[in-house]
Amino acid sequence: MSTDRYHDYIALLADAVRIPSVSTHEAAVAQFLVAQMAQRGLRSYVDKVGNAVGHIGDRGPEIMLLGHIDTVPGDIPVTIRDGNLYGRGTVDAKGPFVAFICAAAALATQGELPFRLTLVGAVEEEYATSRGAHYVAHHHRPDACIIGEPSGWERVTLGYKGRVLLDISTTQGSAHSAGPEPSAPERCMAVWQRIQQYCAQHNQHQPLLFDQILPSLRQISSGSDGLTDWARAMVGIRIPPATMIEHIINDIAQLGDDHTTLLFRDACRAWQSGKNDPCATAFIRAIRAVGGKPGYLRKTGTADMNVVAPIWQCPIIAYGPGDSSLDHTAHEHVSIEEFGKGVDTLIVALPLLAQRLTSADVGVVDR
């Protein structure tokens, strides 16, 4: 199938990807995207925390299109090869946000919209702070929200697991390595092993990965000044929707020892929408209309959905072109056809969603 009709979409994405925007350094790409939205008929600006914001439509229900414009580090040359666009952010997640812009611009050409679109390219999603999403969560109140994350154009993401970060710190007096006492690194690793055992015990009756507690050892370091030995580790713990995050924190807090402190931070709860969510049903219909075979995803990571969904309590899913297995990798790329099909789906889905939001048959969303 020819992808020529997607040329303008891919050209905009390539231009956005060429602008480096590692978390906390998004200003240049935010200004670029605001200018591009303005050229396409959106009212656009950079908000107080650096998010790129665009609006279109003056009446009807408000649909928030919330993506993120920051990336993890790693320079990948922006090239097109074999029908794919390569570059950092093509998938996670400039790609989905640029798809939002392309779809909004296409809808703007159809005349006055019977609904409102608010586009937000959030900053610092790749940081635990999620600064952009936290600001949006307390300054907007949409009727529905689509989170811009790669799902593949034929898939709708219903939910994400929660997460808490844990800093393990061990300090003790220096001693000879031939002595009987465990070293500081050994004590630190013993706590990590107890955390693994705790999670494994919980998971033994949970066959689905989404329902398991998943620990990961993210950083470790150690040292000595000759009088005091120390070891530090950072652990991430992914927590499913059915598990109380406070309960997990309380249990794991008991796994330290007299030489070790455990500090929990940056906790966010899991969120899961149901298949009858108005956003989900609209996108499933749209994917079929564009020629796809739709399906559902539940992801073991976290996203800005975890930040805004508990506050807004509105219909919400995540959607965007791109293969999420390429997130953060050295060969991140998106298929041009995949990207174009994602934009086509958004153009069909958003009016369908607006109809659902204004119809009398929309009740309580199943979560």
C-alpha distance (Angstrom), angle and dihedral (degrees) to the residues before:
residue distance angle dihedral
M1 . . .
S2 3.80 . .
T3 3.79 115.0 .
D4 3.82 94.9 -167.1
R5 3.79 92.0 110.2
Y6 3.80 89.0 61.0
H7 3.81 92.9 56.4
D8 3.81 95.9 106.6
Y9 3.80 91.9 47.5
I10 3.79 93.0 52.0
A11 3.82 93.0 43.4
L12 3.82 90.0 57.3
L13 3.79 92.3 47.2
A14 3.80 92.0 48.1
D15 3.81 91.0 51.6
A16 3.82 90.9 49.5
V17 3.80 92.9 47.5
R18 3.81 91.6 51.2
I19 3.81 89.1 64.3
P20 3.83 109.1 81.2
S21 3.80 112.2 -128.3
V22 3.78 110.5 169.4
S23 3.80 110.1 171.6
T24 3.84 112.9 -68.2
H25 3.84 89.7 18.9
E26 3.81 100.8 75.4
A27 3.83 100.7 115.8
A28 3.80 97.2 103.2
V29 3.78 95.9 49.4
A30 3.81 91.4 42.9
Q31 3.82 90.7 56.2
F32 3.81 90.5 46.4
L33 3.80 93.5 51.1
V34 3.81 92.5 45.7
A35 3.81 89.1 54.2
Q36 3.80 91.2 47.8
M37 3.80 92.1 50.1
A38 3.81 90.7 50.1
Q39 3.81 90.9 51.8
R40 3.81 88.2 54.1
G41 3.79 95.4 53.2
L42 3.82 101.7 -93.5
R43 3.79 124.6 129.6
S44 3.79 100.3 -121.4
Y45 3.79 142.6 176.6
V46 3.80 144.4 148.0
D47 3.80 110.7 -99.8
K48 3.82 128.5 -140.5
V49 3.81 95.6 -81.0
G50 3.82 96.6 41.7
N51 3.81 102.0 -94.7
A52 3.82 117.0 148.1
V53 3.82 105.9 -124.3
G54 3.79 131.6 -170.5
H55 3.82 133.5 177.0
I56 3.77 134.5 -165.5
G57 3.80 129.3 171.9
D58 3.80 129.0 37.0
R59 3.79 105.5 -143.1
G60 3.77 143.0 37.3
P61 3.80 129.7 37.4
E62 3.79 118.6 -17.8
I63 3.80 118.2 -122.9
M64 3.80 115.5 -165.3
L65 3.82 117.2 -147.8
L66 3.80 101.9 -163.7
G67 3.79 117.6 -175.7
H68 3.78 132.8 149.9
I69 3.78 130.1 -118.8
D70 3.79 101.6 -165.7
T71 3.79 123.0 94.7
V72 3.77 139.5 -164.4
P73 3.84 116.0 -101.1
G74 3.78 121.2 -83.2
D75 3.79 130.1 102.0
I76 3.81 113.0 -127.6
P77 3.83 114.2 179.2
V78 3.80 110.5 -114.3
T79 3.79 105.6 -119.1
I80 3.80 139.9 145.6
R81 3.80 114.5 -132.2
D82 3.79 130.9 163.3
G83 3.79 93.4 -10.9
N84 3.82 94.5 -48.9
L85 3.80 132.5 110.1
Y86 3.80 112.2 -139.9
G87 3.79 124.9 -158.8
R88 3.79 144.0 102.7
G89 3.79 107.9 -72.9
T90 3.80 98.3 20.1
V91 3.81 87.3 117.3
D92 3.81 106.5 14.9
A93 2.90 98.6 67.8
K94 3.80 128.0 -57.2
G95 3.79 85.4 78.7
P96 3.82 96.0 64.2
F97 3.82 92.3 41.9
V98 3.80 93.2 50.3
A99 3.82 86.9 48.5
F100 3.83 86.7 56.4
I101 3.82 90.1 52.9
C102 3.81 92.8 48.3
A103 3.80 92.1 49.3
A104 3.81 93.5 46.8
A105 3.80 90.6 49.2
A106 3.81 90.9 51.2
L107 3.80 91.7 49.5
A108 3.82 89.8 48.9
T109 3.80 89.5 63.3
Q110 3.82 91.0 58.6
G111 3.80 94.5 72.0
E112 3.79 130.9 -106.4
L113 3.78 111.2 -5.2
P114 3.83 121.2 -132.4
F115 3.81 88.1 -142.6
R116 3.79 139.3 43.1
L117 3.77 126.5 -113.5
T118 3.79 122.6 -158.7
L119 3.80 115.2 -171.8
V120 3.80 119.5 -163.3
G121 3.78 123.9 -176.3
A122 3.79 98.0 -164.3
V123 3.79 127.8 -151.2
E124 3.80 129.4 -133.6
E125 3.80 98.1 18.5
E126 3.80 89.5 137.7
Y127 3.82 88.4 56.0
A128 3.78 120.3 75.6
T129 3.82 86.8 -120.1
S130 3.87 94.4 69.8
R131 3.81 84.8 -164.9
G132 3.79 96.3 172.9
A133 3.79 95.3 50.7
H134 3.80 93.6 45.6
Y135 3.80 89.9 54.2
V136 3.80 92.8 48.0
A137 3.80 92.1 46.6
H138 3.81 91.2 61.3
H139 3.82 98.3 38.8
H140 3.81 102.7 45.4
R141 3.79 135.8 48.6
P142 3.83 109.2 -169.1
D143 3.78 126.2 -177.2
A144 3.83 91.2 -129.6
C145 3.78 137.5 0.6
I146 3.79 137.3 -149.6
I147 3.81 114.1 -162.7
G148 3.80 112.8 -146.4
E149 3.80 105.1 -129.6
P150 3.82 129.2 129.3
S151 3.77 112.0 -89.9
G152 3.79 99.2 148.7
W153 3.79 114.6 -99.2
E154 3.82 92.8 -91.7
R155 3.81 96.3 50.2
V156 3.80 135.4 75.8
T157 3.81 119.4 -154.3
L158 3.80 111.3 -139.1
G159 3.78 100.3 -177.9
Y160 3.78 153.7 -7.0
K161 3.76 132.4 -141.0
G162 3.78 121.3 -112.3
R163 3.77 125.2 -113.4
V164 3.75 144.0 -156.2
L165 3.80 127.2 -172.1
L166 3.80 120.7 -140.0
D167 3.81 126.9 -160.9
I168 3.82 112.8 -157.3
S169 3.80 115.6 -162.0
T170 3.82 125.4 -176.2
T171 3.81 123.4 -174.9
Q172 3.81 128.2 173.5
G173 3.79 141.7 150.2
S174 3.79 115.7 -78.8
A175 3.80 116.1 -97.6
H176 3.77 137.7 172.2
S177 3.80 113.7 -83.3
A178 3.83 89.0 -127.4
G179 3.81 91.5 59.6
P180 3.83 125.3 105.4
E181 3.83 98.3 -110.6
P182 3.82 121.4 92.9
S183 3.78 114.8 -108.1
A184 3.81 121.1 -114.7
P185 3.83 92.2 -104.1
E186 3.82 89.6 49.6
R187 3.79 91.4 52.0
C188 3.80 90.6 48.5
M189 3.80 91.7 49.5
A190 3.80 91.1 47.1
V191 3.81 88.9 60.2
W192 3.81 89.8 48.9
Q193 3.81 90.4 51.3
R194 3.80 91.2 50.4
I195 3.80 89.5 51.8
Q196 3.81 89.7 51.6
Q197 3.80 90.6 50.2
Y198 3.80 92.2 48.5
C199 3.80 91.7 51.9
A200 3.80 93.2 44.4
Q201 3.81 90.1 53.9
H202 3.80 90.9 51.7
N203 3.81 92.3 46.3
Q204 3.81 98.6 49.8
H205 3.82 91.2 92.4
Q206 3.83 95.4 37.0
P207 3.83 108.8 84.4
L208 3.82 94.6 175.1
L209 3.81 116.7 81.3
F210 3.81 90.9 -141.8
D211 3.82 90.2 60.4
Q212 3.81 95.7 49.6
I213 3.80 130.5 93.4
L214 3.80 104.2 -119.5
P215 3.83 120.1 -162.3
S216 3.80 122.2 -167.4
L217 3.81 129.6 -172.3
R218 3.81 103.7 -134.6
Q219 3.81 105.1 170.5
I220 3.80 138.4 8.0
S221 3.81 133.4 177.9
S222 3.79 138.5 158.9
G223 3.79 141.1 -176.9
S224 3.78 148.4 152.2
D225 3.79 139.1 -136.6
G226 3.80 91.9 -156.3
L227 3.80 93.6 -97.3
T228 3.79 102.4 48.9
D229 3.80 128.8 35.9
W230 3.79 121.3 -156.4
A231 3.78 141.5 -178.3
R232 3.80 130.8 -171.1
A233 3.78 132.0 -167.9
M234 3.78 134.9 176.0
V235 3.79 118.3 -149.2
G236 3.79 128.4 -171.0
I237 3.80 118.2 -153.4
R238 3.82 119.9 -163.4
I239 3.80 111.6 -153.4
P240 3.83 127.1 -162.1
P241 3.83 124.0 -130.0
A242 3.79 95.2 -107.3
T243 3.83 93.7 57.4
M244 3.80 123.1 81.9
I245 3.78 108.1 -124.4
E246 3.82 91.9 -149.4
H247 3.81 89.8 56.0
I248 3.80 91.7 52.7
I249 3.81 92.5 47.9
N250 3.80 91.7 49.5
D251 3.81 92.8 50.0
I252 3.80 95.9 46.6
A253 3.82 91.4 45.6
Q254 3.81 87.1 67.9
L255 3.82 92.9 59.6
G256 3.80 97.8 78.1
D257 3.82 128.6 89.0
D258 3.80 138.4 -139.4
H259 3.80 92.3 -79.4
T260 3.80 96.7 45.5
T261 3.80 134.5 72.9
L262 3.79 124.6 -161.6
L263 3.80 119.5 -154.3
F264 3.82 119.4 -172.2
R265 3.81 120.1 -159.0
D266 3.80 146.3 159.5
A267 3.78 95.6 30.3
C268 3.80 118.7 179.5
R269 3.78 127.9 178.6
A270 3.77 126.0 -121.0
W271 3.78 119.5 -108.0
Q272 3.77 132.2 -160.0
S273 3.80 129.3 178.1
G274 3.78 122.8 -158.8
K275 3.78 128.7 -113.7
N276 3.82 89.6 -109.2
D277 3.81 91.5 58.8
P278 3.84 106.3 128.3
C279 3.81 90.0 -124.6
A280 3.80 91.8 52.6
T281 3.79 95.0 47.5
A282 3.82 92.5 47.5
F283 3.80 92.6 51.1
I284 3.79 94.2 44.9
R285 3.81 89.1 54.9
A286 3.80 91.5 45.8
I287 3.81 94.0 50.1
R288 3.80 89.5 53.0
A289 3.81 90.6 47.3
V290 3.81 90.6 54.1
G291 3.80 90.4 50.2
G292 3.79 103.0 -97.3
K293 3.79 135.3 128.3
P294 3.81 103.9 -123.9
G295 3.76 127.9 -144.5
Y296 3.80 141.5 165.1
L297 3.80 133.6 -108.3
R298 3.78 134.4 -163.9
K299 3.79 112.2 -166.9
T300 3.79 129.2 -146.6
G301 3.81 92.7 -147.4
T302 3.80 129.9 70.6
A303 3.80 132.9 -108.7
D304 3.79 139.9 173.7
M305 3.81 86.1 -78.1
N306 3.82 86.2 77.9
V307 3.81 89.3 58.0
V308 3.80 103.1 44.6
A309 3.81 105.3 28.9
P310 3.83 97.7 69.1
I311 3.82 89.7 50.3
W312 3.80 100.7 42.2
Q313 3.82 97.6 37.0
C314 3.80 89.0 -162.1
P315 3.81 132.6 131.6
I316 3.79 106.4 -69.5
I317 3.80 141.6 169.0
A318 3.80 136.3 155.8
Y319 3.79 121.7 -116.2
G320 3.78 138.3 165.2
P321 3.79 143.6 130.1
G322 3.78 118.1 -93.1
D323 3.79 141.8 71.5
S324 3.81 108.0 -88.4
S325 3.81 91.3 -154.8
L326 3.82 85.2 74.1
D327 3.83 92.7 58.4
H328 3.82 112.0 127.2
T329 3.82 92.8 -3.0
A330 3.79 128.3 131.7
H331 3.83 91.2 -116.4
E332 3.82 99.4 48.5
H333 3.81 110.5 161.5
V334 3.78 142.7 142.8
S335 3.78 129.1 -139.6
I336 3.81 111.6 -115.4
E337 3.80 90.7 -137.0
E338 3.81 90.9 47.7
F339 3.80 90.6 52.0
G340 3.79 93.4 47.7
K341 3.79 92.7 48.0
G342 3.81 88.6 51.8
V343 3.81 90.8 54.8
D344 3.82 90.8 46.5
T345 3.80 89.7 52.4
L346 3.80 92.7 50.3
I347 3.82 91.1 50.9
V348 3.82 89.6 55.8
A349 3.81 98.2 36.8
L350 3.80 101.6 51.1
P351 3.85 96.7 61.1
L352 3.82 88.7 44.4
L353 3.80 89.9 52.8
A354 3.80 91.6 48.4
Q355 3.81 89.0 53.3
R356 3.80 90.3 51.5
L357 3.80 91.5 49.6
T358 3.81 92.9 52.7
S359 3.81 96.3 42.0
A360 3.79 123.0 96.2
D361 3.81 94.6 -124.7
V362 3.80 96.6 71.0
G363 3.79 106.6 106.4
V364 3.78 135.2 159.5
V365 3.79 111.6 -27.2
D366 3.80 114.2 -118.1
R367 3.81 110.4 -120.8
